Amino acid sequence: MNQAAIRELQCLSPAGLHRMAYKEWGEPSNPRVLICVHGLTRVSDDFDALAQALCGQYRVICPDLVGRGRSSWLQEPRYYEVQQYLADMVSLIARLDVRSVHWLGTSLGGLIGMVLASLPDTPVRKLVLNDIGPALDPLALARIGEYVGQPVRFDEFDKAAEYVRQTSLSFGPHSEAQWHKLAADVLRQNENGEWQLHYDPALALPFKTASVAATQSAQQMLWAAYDAIRCPTLVIRGAESDLLSADTAQAMTRRGPQAELVEVPGTGHAPTLVRLEQIDVVQRFLLS
């Protein structure tokens, strides 16, 4: 089995420096680079199965967004927003010393990729958006806001893993081993021996304090960004997703890059891309 190297780089926010960790799979000299970016409260380890499948063709780079996983936390929580993540990704691509990349983003990772792909002189040559689009359902955002940042603690791993499973049922069917990994990847023991989610609870603050007007303005800007994308784009949608509506997904096939759309049955927000049939969808698009 292929193993990843754990690396890190220093990034800058208006509040100071922070450290961003990333996993690197495959041959470091391979000019074909795939960057995989996780969702709001997930981590780079989410892409282990996908990276193992693709690291023969790509140098696969999976960062932990600042505030998650192996990366440090921001000194000022209000900078947990797309522009900061985007700046960190530009620093990462500069570190990799490549002229172009393919990008796969789940949820928040897709929003970052969408904005990056829309910019003049973008390095993004192919784009996979996993259950995310320019229009986000407000009820789904409210649902996510209910559990993000909650100070949950468990005295046993199994109890914590069951909590992760219950809050992640929309991911769709998984084996017991897959559920165990999905939980283990985001759980850590604190100094008291309690199990907790391994992210900065403060990253929920910008998410929860956004006004209706700000959300509407962000949606307009995201549609403008999407319409500016020119690279081949694949949209993967959980057929039962409450975040990316069927209407928005269909609109994405007609606007901007006129994305290819694949729906994953029996799955909501968001497909985890650990099942073989989901990995095959990504592999087929990227290597075609």
C-alpha positions in Angstrom: 0.0 0.0 0.0 1.3 3.5 -0.9 2.0 5.8 2.0 1.8 9.5 2.2 4.4 12.0 3.4 3.2 14.6 5.9 4.6 18.0 5.1 3.8 21.6 6.1 4.3 25.2 5.1 4.0 28.6 6.6 1.1 30.8 5.5 0.1 34.4 6.4 -3.2 35.9 7.6 -3.9 39.5 8.6 -3.5 38.3 12.2 -0.1 36.7 11.7 1.6 33.5 10.6 0.1 30.0 10.7 1.1 26.5 9.8 -0.7 24.4 7.2 -0.1 20.7 7.0 -0.6 18.5 3.9 -0.3 14.9 2.8 1.6 14.2 -0.4 1.1 10.9 -2.3 3.0 9.7 -5.3 6.2 10.7 -7.0 7.3 14.2 -5.9 8.8 14.9 -9.4 5.5 14.1 -11.2 4.4 17.3 -12.9 0.7 16.1 -12.9 -0.6 17.4 -9.6 -4.1 16.8 -8.1 -5.1 18.9 -5.1 -7.9 17.5 -2.9 -9.5 19.8 -0.4 -12.0 18.6 2.3 -15.2 20.0 3.7 -15.9 22.4 6.6 -15.1 20.2 9.5 -13.3 17.3 7.8 -9.6 16.6 7.2 -7.0 15.6 4.5 -7.3 11.9 5.6 -10.7 11.8 3.9 -9.0 11.4 0.6 -6.7 8.4 1.5 -8.6 5.9 -0.6 -8.9 8.2 -3.6 -5.2 9.2 -3.3 -4.1 5.6 -3.2 -6.0 4.9 -6.3 -4.7 7.9 -8.2 -1.1 8.4 -7.0 0.3 6.3 -9.8 -0.9 8.9 -12.3 -0.7 12.0 -10.1 1.3 13.7 -7.3 -1.7 13.9 -5.0 -1.7 16.8 -2.5 -4.3 16.8 0.4 -4.1 19.8 2.7 -5.6 20.2 6.2 -7.3 23.7 6.0 -6.1 26.0 8.7 -8.0 25.2 11.9 -8.4 21.5 11.1 -6.4 18.3 11.5 -2.6 18.7 11.6 -2.7 22.4 10.8 -2.5 25.2 13.4 -5.4 27.4 14.4 -5.8 31.1 13.4 -5.2 33.7 16.0 -8.3 35.6 14.8 -11.3 33.5 14.0 -13.0 36.0 11.6 -10.4 35.0 9.0 -11.8 31.5 8.7 -13.3 32.4 5.3 -12.8 31.6 1.7 -10.4 34.4 0.9 -8.0 33.2 3.6 -8.2 29.6 2.4 -7.7 30.7 -1.1 -4.5 32.6 -0.2 -3.2 29.5 1.7 -3.8 27.4 -1.4 -1.9 29.8 -3.6 1.0 29.5 -1.2 0.7 25.7 -1.3 0.8 25.7 -5.2 3.8 28.0 -5.1 5.5 25.5 -2.7 4.7 22.6 -5.1 6.5 24.6 -7.9 4.1 23.6 -10.6 2.4 25.6 -13.3 -0.9 23.8 -13.3 -3.1 21.5 -11.2 -6.2 19.5 -11.2 -8.5 20.3 -8.3 -11.1 18.2 -6.4 -13.0 19.9 -3.6 -15.7 18.6 -1.3 -18.2 21.2 -0.1 -16.0 24.1 1.3 -13.0 22.7 -0.7 -15.1 23.0 -3.8 -16.0 26.6 -3.1 -12.3 27.4 -2.8 -11.6 25.6 -6.0 -14.5 27.4 -7.8 -13.1 30.8 -6.9 -9.5 29.8 -7.8 -10.6 28.4 -11.1 -12.4 31.6 -12.0 -9.4 33.9 -11.6 -7.4 35.1 -14.6 -4.2 33.0 -15.1 -5.6 30.3 -12.8 -3.5 27.2 -12.5 -6.6 25.0 -12.4 -6.9 22.9 -15.6 -9.6 20.5 -14.4 -12.1 20.9 -11.6 -14.3 18.5 -9.6 -16.9 20.0 -7.4 -18.2 17.4 -4.9 -21.7 18.3 -3.8 -21.3 22.1 -3.9 -22.3 24.9 -6.2 -22.8 28.7 -6.3 -26.3 28.5 -4.6 -26.5 27.0 -1.1 -29.8 26.0 0.5 -30.3 28.1 3.7 -32.0 25.3 5.5 -29.1 23.0 4.9 -26.7 25.7 6.1 -28.8 26.1 9.3 -28.6 22.3 9.8 -24.9 22.3 9.5 -24.7 25.4 11.8 -26.5 23.4 14.5 -23.6 21.1 15.1 -20.5 22.9 13.9 -18.5 24.2 16.9 -20.5 22.4 19.5 -18.2 21.5 22.5 -18.9 17.8 22.5 -16.7 15.5 24.6 -16.9 11.7 25.1 -15.1 9.5 27.6 -14.9 6.6 25.1 -13.9 6.4 21.5 -16.9 4.3 20.5 -19.3 6.9 21.8 -17.5 9.7 19.9 -17.5 7.5 16.8 -21.2 7.0 17.0 -21.7 10.7 17.3 -19.7 11.3 14.1 -21.7 8.6 12.4 -25.1 10.0 13.4 -24.2 13.5 12.3 -22.8 12.1 9.0 -25.6 9.8 8.0 -26.1 12.0 4.9 -22.8 10.6 3.6 -24.7 7.5 2.5 -24.0 3.8 3.1 -20.6 2.7 4.3 -19.0 -0.4 5.7 -18.3 -0.6 9.4 -14.6 -0.2 8.6 -15.3 2.9 6.5 -17.4 4.5 9.3 -14.6 3.7 11.8 -12.1 5.5 9.6 -14.4 8.5 9.0 -14.7 8.9 12.7 -11.0 8.2 13.6 -9.8 10.8 11.1 -11.6 13.6 12.9 -11.4 12.5 16.6 -8.5 13.2 19.0 -8.0 12.8 22.7 -7.6 16.0 24.7 -5.4 16.4 27.8 -8.1 14.9 30.0 -8.4 11.8 27.9 -11.7 12.8 26.4 -12.4 12.3 22.7 -13.4 15.4 20.8 -13.6 16.7 17.2 -10.2 17.8 15.9 -10.9 21.3 14.7 -11.0 24.8 16.1 -14.5 25.4 17.4 -14.1 29.1 16.5 -14.2 28.3 12.8 -18.0 28.2 13.2 -18.1 31.9 14.1 -18.1 33.5 10.6 -20.4 30.7 9.5 -23.0 31.5 12.2 -22.8 35.3 12.1 -23.3 35.7 8.4 -26.4 37.9 7.7 -29.0 37.1 5.1 -27.8 40.1 3.0 -24.2 38.8 3.2 -25.3 35.3 2.2 -27.2 36.6 -0.8 -24.3 38.8 -1.9 -21.9 35.8 -1.6 -24.2 33.8 -3.7 -24.2 36.4 -6.5 -20.4 36.5 -6.3 -20.2 32.7 -6.5 -22.4 32.6 -9.6 -20.2 35.2 -11.2 -17.1 33.1 -10.3 -18.7 30.0 -11.7 -19.7 31.7 -14.9 -16.0 32.7 -15.4 -14.7 29.2 -15.2 -13.3 27.9 -18.5 -11.8 24.5 -17.6 -13.5 21.1 -17.9 -15.7 20.7 -14.7 -17.4 17.8 -13.1 -20.2 18.2 -10.5 -20.8 15.2 -8.3 -24.2 15.5 -6.4 -25.6 13.3 -3.7 -29.0 12.5 -5.1 -30.5 13.4 -1.7 -28.3 16.4 -1.0 -30.0 19.2 0.9 -27.1 21.6 0.2 -26.8 21.4 -3.6 -30.3 21.3 -5.1 -31.1 19.4 -8.2 -32.1 22.7 -9.9 -28.8 24.4 -9.1 -26.9 21.3 -10.3 -28.8 21.4 -13.6 -28.1 25.1 -13.9 -24.4 24.4 -13.6 -24.6 22.1 -16.6 -25.9 25.1 -18.7 -23.9 28.0 -17.3 -20.2 28.8 -17.1 -18.1 25.7 -17.9 -21.3 23.7 -18.6 -20.3 21.0 -16.2 -20.7 17.3 -16.5 -23.1 16.1 -13.8 -23.1 12.8 -12.0 -25.5 12.0 -9.2 -24.8 9.4 -6.4 -27.9 7.5 -5.4 -28.8 7.0 -1.8 -26.5 9.8 -0.7 -27.0 13.3 0.6 -24.3 15.9 1.5 -21.7 14.8 0.7 -20.4 11.7 -1.1 -17.2 10.7 0.6 -15.4 9.4 -2.5 -14.2 6.3 -0.6 -16.4 3.8 -2.4 -15.0 2.3 -5.5 -17.8 3.4 -7.8 -17.4 7.0 -6.7 -13.6 6.8 -7.1 -14.1 5.5 -10.6 -16.3 8.5 -11.5 -13.5 10.9 -10.5 -10.8 8.8 -12.1 -12.6 8.6 -15.4 -13.1 12.4 -15.6 -9.6 13.4 -14.5 -7.8 11.0 -16.8 -10.1 11.3 -19.8 
